[in-house]
């Protein structure tokens, strides 16, 4: 992008003042190089978001921002229902509540290396991955209803974990306000046999080692040490979430004009929060959040089974589970007044700082963990929410590296077999049902995750705590 389009407020924040139909400014966080390398569509989409009814403060883009559907991926925007605020399915995304879950193991690198091959093979065998992957769980109508209502709590009740897991999960494992009655039969059918599966794209299951600590005090509070082994699970609501997004976007496109909403881009289809359609979408979306939470909980159970067989000395306890691709009702202070806002985070992670009441009690003194997924074969990061993040981005940070080229372009440049061989040479074992999918997710197809995380840290969105690098990656 041409940096002359922006007013540079700080070294890591770039502003677009309201013009035309924009109701609020647009703000991009990132280094000069990250912003320069972003596609012009990020600028166009973010300024379009700033025109939507009821938006408050600003439309934000995180350092990993790239072109998405309607909203840029890495986009954050909050809407006030009292000012005609809207909810947008494109502002949440199709993979509703895609997120990252990290598990302690009590192991070190020395424990993993002798069994690395066997562990990779058994994890790949046990946890289904890939397009249309299905698992051993098949939900009947009653089970589907209970899962959509109960989320990870339902999964724990079915024997896939313990109450201790819920205490370290965002929303304590269950999103309130879910309305399964607004989830279509087609969406339910797509999910019937997909619980406990990774899916495809950038989703993964990784065995990672901590290679660097940046904040000793927070790392101690988080129980993180160099050379510790962490399990990371990155996936979402699978076919159900995608179907909900698809169906409601179609309905919102038709309804927008009926509500008197002018859309600069039909992909920004939305409905007033307090309208019947808005309430239906929120109820269905919250059910999809519960689906994602339950899915990651079941995968956790499967991973624990594998470790119990290969490394029985391991103790896999949950560190934290945090979602991106959500719209959540939250209280935020604006102009000295507490207001009920609906915060869209699309490819962005909640990053609340110390003392926030929505943080699990275990992390209230430090701020919540912010889990940043890396690209295949590159680093991931653990950050902690920063106090100033609430004022700068409604308590939000980046969620990953962010793509720098399309999947089609990646397939033209890389071959999956070569990517697998190169990573194995570096000590990273890849297991995937699709070499084409591996090519699409080649590390070079993404931004440099370290640069993205540094920008989030220096912009005051979240603080770096630890860097992790993979030893095993199960890829869809």
N, C-alpha and C positions, 0 to 999 in steps of 0.2 A: 504494500500500500504506500501511497505517497504521503509522507509525514506532514506535508504542508496542509493537509486537510484538518489537522488537529491543533489544539492549543495544549502545549505541554505544561501540566501543572506541577508535576514532580518528575524525578528521573524515571519513575515507573508508572505514571498515570497520564493518560492522553484523553483530552476532552473534546467533544463536539458540542458546541453550544446550540440551543434550540433554533431551528430554522424551519420554514415551511409549516408542516402540520405537527412537528415534534412538540410534545407537551413538556418534556423534561430533557436535560442533557443526556448524551451518551458518553460512557467512559470505558476505555479499554485499559486494562492493567497489563504491563509487560515491559521488557527491555526495548530499547530502540530497534535492535535486530529482530526480535520476535514480532513486533508490530509491523515493521517494514516487510517481513516475510509473509504476513497474513494476506489471504485473498481479499480482493476488494469487496467481495460479497459479504464479508464480515461487517464492513462499514455499512453497506446498504441494509443488511438485515437488522443490525443494531439500531440504526436510525429509524427504521420502520417500526421496530418494537416501541420506540420512544413516542410513537403517535397513538398508541392504543389507549382507550378510555380508562381513566382511573389509575394510570401508572403514577407512582410517586418517586420522588428524589432523583432517580436516574435509571437508565438502562445500562447494565454492566456487561462487560465481556472479560473473562478470565485470561490468564497468559497462554492457555492452551486452545484458545478459541479458533474455530474454523467453520466453514460453511456447513449449515445444517438445513433442516426443513423448517422454514419460517423463521424461527429463532436461530441464531448461530449456536453451535455446540460450544459450551462454555459460557452460555448466556444466563444472566440473572436479572429478574425484574419482579417488583412487588406491586400489587394492586390493592386499592382500598375499595371495598364493596360499598362504602358510604358515599363514594364519589363516582359510582357507576363502573367500578373496576370489573375487569373481565378475567376469565380463566381460558387459557388456550391450550388445546391438546398438543399443538406444535411447540409450545413453550415448555412442555414436559418431555416430549419425545415418544418414540414408539416403544423402546425398551424400558417401560415404566419401572422405576426403582432398581434399575441396574445399580450394583454397588460392590463394595469390597469388604470382605470379612477376613480378618487375620487371627490365626491361632498360635498360641505358644506350643512348644513341644517338649521343652526341658532337655533338648538335644543340642549337640554342637556339630560342626562340620565333620569332625572325626567319626561321629556315629553314622553319618549318612554315606560317606564315600564308599565304604566296603559293600554297601547294599544298594548303591545308586541305581544300577540297571534293574534289579529286581523290584525296587520300589516304584520306579517309573512305569514298568510293565504292569504291575498290579494296580496302580492308581488308574492307568489308562483302561484296564479291563473293568474296574469296579465303577468308575464314574463315566457314564455315557457322555460323549461329546460329538459335536458336528451338527450340520443342518438336519432338522427333523429328528434328532436323536430322542429316543424314548427310554424309559427306565423300567424297573421292576414294579413300581407302584402304579396302580390303575384305580383312579378315584371313581366311585359311583356318585350319584346325584347328591346324596347326603354328605359324603366325604368332601366333594367339591365345595358345597355350601359352607361346611365347617372350616375348611382351609381358607376360603376367601374372607371369612369373618375373623378367623383366629390367628392367621399368620404363623410365625415361629412358635407362638404359644400352642397352637394346634399341633404342630410338628412335635413339640416336646411331649405333649399329652399322648401322642402316638408312639412314644418311646425313642424318638430321634434326638436325644439330648437331655439336658437337665435345666432346672430353674436357674442355675448359675449362668447358663448361656444367655438367658433373657435379660439378666441384670447388666450385661455388657453389649446389648443390642440397642440401636437407635429405636425409639418409641417402645422400649422394653419388649420388642419383638412383635408388637401388634399395633397396627395403625387404626386409631379410633375413627369412627364415622364411615367405615366401609359399608357399602350397600350392594351385596351380591345380586340383588334383584335387577340391577341395571347392567349386569354383565350378560351379554347375549349367549344364546345356546352355541353359536358357532365358536365364540371365544372359549367357552367351557370345553367344547369338543377338542379344540386344538391343544388344550392343556391336560386333558384327561390322563395321558400317559407320559407327560413330560416332567413330572416332579422328580427332583434329584438329578437333573441333567444340566450340562454346561451350555449347550447350544453352540453357536458358531461365532464368526467375526472376531472381535478382540477379546472375547471371554476366555478365561483360562483358570487352571488350577496349578499353582506353583509351589515348589519347595524352595525357600529362599534362605540365604544366610545374611546376617547383619554384618556389613563390611565397614561401617563408619558410624560414629556417634557424634552429633553436633552439639547437643545440649545435655550435659551430664546429669543435671538435676532432674529434668523431665524424664530422661531415659531411665533413671533409677525409679522414679515414681511409676513409670510404665512397665518396669521390670524387663528392660531391654539391655542386652549386653552384646558386645562385639563377638562375632562367630556363633551367636545363638542361631538356631534354626526356627524359622517361622513358616507356617503354611498360609498361603494367600488364595482366596477364592474370589473370582470376579465374574459375576453373572447376574441375571435379572429375572424378569417375569415371563420370559420365553414367548411362546405363541399367544398366550392369553393377553399379555400387555400390548403386543403388536396389533392384535385384532381390535382391542379397545381403542387404541389410538387411531387406527384406520377408520373405524365406524364413526367415532365422534367427530373426527375432522370432516368427514362428508356431511354430517348433520350440521356442524357449525358453519360451514361454507354457505349452506342454504339459509341458515337462520340469521346470519350476521346482518343482512340488509333488513330483515324484519325487525331487528332490534335497533336499527338506525346506525349501525356501526360501519364506517367506511374502512375497507381493508386495502392498504397500499399493495398488498401481496396476498393472494388467496390462501397461501400457505400459513398465514397468520390467523386463520379462521378461529373464532372465539365466541364466547357467549358471556353475558353478564353473570357474575358470580352468584347473585341472588335470583337468577332466572331458573325456571324448571330445568332447562337444558344444562345450565351451569351446575346446578345441584346434582343432576344425574351423572354428569361427567365426574365430578368430584367423588361421588359415591363409588363409581366403577373404578376410578383411578386408585382410590384408597384400597379397594379390594385387590387390585393388581399389585400394590405395594405389599400387601400381606402375602400374595402369591410368591413374590420375590424373596421375602424374608423366610417363608417356609421352605422355598427351594434351596436357599443357601444353608438352612439348618439341616435339611436332609443330606445335602452333600457333605456337610461337616460329619454327620453320622457315618457316612460311607468311608470317608477318609480315616476316621478313628478306627474303623474295622480293619482297614489295610495296615495301619501302623501297629495295631494290636497283634497282627500276625507276623509282621516283619521286624518291627522294633518294639517289642512288648514293654520295654522300659520307658517308652515315651508317655508323656501325660499331656494330652491335647486339650487345653483349656482355652476358652474364647478370650481374646484380647479385646476386639471391638468389631462391630459391623455397622457400616455407614452407607447410606444410599445416595446416588445421584439420580437425576431424571425424576423429579418430584415437584409437586406444588403443595406447600404446607401452610396451614393457617398459623400465624405466629404473632406475638405482640412485639412491636418495635416502637422505639421512641423517635418521634419526628417533631421538631420545633417544640421540644419540652413536653410533648403530650404522648401518652401511650395509645397506640392505634392498632387495631386488628387488621393485619395485612395478609394477603395470600402471595407467598413468595415462590415464584417459579425458579427452579434450578435445573437447567438442562445441560448435562455434562458438567455439573458443578456440585461441589460437596459442601454440606453445612460445616461451618468452622467456628462454632461458638467458643468464646474465651472463658477464662476462669469465673466461677460463680454463677454461670447461667443456669436457671432452674430447669431447663430442658436437657441438661447434661446428666448422664447417669452419675449417681452419687460417687462412684469410685473415681471419677475424673473431675469432680467439681472444683477441686483445689488447683488443678493444673490447666484446665481447659480440655475440650474433647480431642481425642485422637482424630487426625485427618489422614486418611489412607489414600495414597496416590499410586495408582497402578502404572507400571511401566509398560513398555512395548516388549514383544517377545525377545528374550535374550538380553534385555537391558535392565537398568536399575529401576526399582520401585522405592518409594519413600514413605516414612511416617513423619507427619508434622503434628503440631498442636495448635488449636485455635488461638487466635490473637485477640487481645482486648479491643483493639481499634477496628477489628474486622466488622463489627456490627455497624459502625458508622460508615465504613468504606464500601461495604458490599452486602449489607443485611446479613452479616455473619457467614460469608461464603468464600470458597477458594476453588482452585482448579481441581480437576479429577484425574488427570493423566497427562500424557504427552501431547495428544492431539495430532490428528493426521496432517501430513504435509503434502500428500498426493493421494489421488483416488485409488480405489482398489484395482480398477482396470489398468491404471498406469503402473501400479506395483507389479501386476502380473506380467506386463510387458517387459519390465526391467529385471525381475528376479525369477528364478526357478526354485520351487519348494525343496527339491532334493538337495540342491546346492546350499540353501539356507540352513537346512537341517545338519548337513555335514560341517559347515563352517561353525555352527554353534556347538556341535559336539566336540570339535577340535578345541574350543575354548572351555570345555567342561560342562556345557549346558545340554542336557538330554531333552529332546523334543519328541513328544508323542502326539500324533494327530491323525484323524481318519482321512484328511484331505491335504495333499501336497499343494494343490491350488490355493487352499485356504492359508497355508503357511506362506506362500508367495505373497498373497494379499496383505499379510500381516508382517512382512519383513521389517526388521528394525529401521531400515532406511526410509520406510514409507511414513515415518512419524517425525515430529519435532524432537529435538534433544530434550529428554525429560528433565535432565539436570538444570538446563537453562530455564525451563518452565518453573521448576520448583524454586530455583534461586529468585526468580522474579516475584513469585507469590510471597516468598519470605521478605524480600526487600520492599515490596509494596505494602507490607503490614497486614496481609490477609491471613497468614498462618506462619508459624515458625518451624524451621527444620529441626528434627530430632534424630532421625536415623536414616541411613541409606541401606538398601537391601539388594542383593543380586541373586539371580536364580541359579539353581542347580538342576532342577527338573521343571519342565513346563508341559502340562497337558493342554493341548490347544484344540479348539473346535474347528 
